[in-house]
């Protein structure tokens, strides 16, 4: 993989932690909204053999500064790319990170080379039916500052999914996700920064998918919430160049649960195969 550069940039007075490695075309990874950039460990190492890879901790996550107020997540990507003098990148995002890279590509189409949207719901997509079990309980635990309960419920929601019990999931994946999640929960990042979007795209991404003119791959796990799979099918239908991959035996955090299958699918896509 070669040398990894670890550093900070400053955005609106806050420190944003990032890492880069490898050489070649740029691939930027945006993490899900309950973990941090370490969720991409297996991808960062693999893709750095072929590309210049970038990953970062959004404000309120990992090693970046906490935030007391909502932030514009796509602005973090724009600022980081400018900071690193990267003109164009393939953008890989999971969950909230996927919605963010999609928004970024719509706002800055000249800076997006390709999109990989993992377990993503586009902004403005109307979820139907019952919310995931435990969602409101998790929000209540956050509001009550019951950090341990809130963290465990987030892991159940976003790692286990609604079709598996905790003991049916690789304990290493649960442990790793919980380790990252503790910082976000302690910082109350979801409540403070991400529950109410600041400066959302208007019109939202869900109404503008036909504008996406770059190669796009939509990836979801068959064990994820049915609404995530419905959102994946919707994006694959609406984005003109989109391909879709549904990976079996995985839920929301596909790249952590199924790193080999995920890396191969992503590499083949970026290579144009």
Secondary structure, DSSP 8 states (H G I E B T S, - for coil): ----EEEEEEETTEEEEEEEE--SSEEEEE--TTS-GGGGHHHHHHHTTTSEEEEE--TTSTTS---SS---HHHHHHHHHHHTT---EEEEEETHHHHHHHHHHHH-GGGEEEEEEES---TT----SS--TTHHHHHHHHHTT-HHHHHHHHHIIIII-TT--GGGS-HHHHHHHHHHHHHHHHTTHIIIIISS-SS--SS-GGG-GGG--SEEEEEEETTS-HHHHHHHHHHHHHSTTEEEEEETT--S-HHHHSHHHHHHHHHHHHTT-
